[in-house]
Amino acid sequence: MIRENIADLKVKIEKIARASGRDHQSVQLVAVSKRFPAAAIQEAQSGGQNVFGENYIQEAQEKYDTLKGEVKFHFIGHLQSNKAATAARICSMIETVDRIKLARILNKHLHALNKQLDILIQVNIAGESNKSGVSPAHAEELLKGIKELDMLRPRGLMTMPPLAINPEDSRRYFQKLRQLAYSLGEKHLFHD
């Protein structure tokens, strides 16, 4: 069932990418695997899925150990500084960097591992008090600080828009994020 779902998703991604003028190869599917056992990840992997999102570092650690590093994990949850060493070791990307303190701690652990790590900057684009993320006004400052850290490679921005019943209601938040990303990209603040 998982394999079939992945195959269906890949067809949909290709169709949507083509309709929007994008190369479907530029779209990366990250399968959220939190609360699924390692066996489900292995089934998904047999269907061609190799990148999985986890938001609990202990759970990601267990799956990483079970799967012996055969898949890539992206960390998609709020990362506490005391969990940064594990995240640096087992993740191929952290999608939720939102403060310079965390970036510096990650960089220190990455030096010890002699490893560079792709990251996304989490932006609280809607300014919701119950969500993590740097404010749009401080994203440039954060990226400038991260540019000084040689083991981190900021690849772009991410956000979690307010929950909406109609998906179209989220569009404006992603448009704002895209405009911010374009502006920051013009300033060469992302890793090439």
Beta strands, then each sheet from edge to edge (+ up, - down):
strand 1: 31-32
strand 2: 51-54
strand 3: 72-75
strand 4: 91-97
strand 5: 117-122
strand 6: 152-158
sheet 1: 1+ 2+ 3+ 4+ 5+ 6+
end
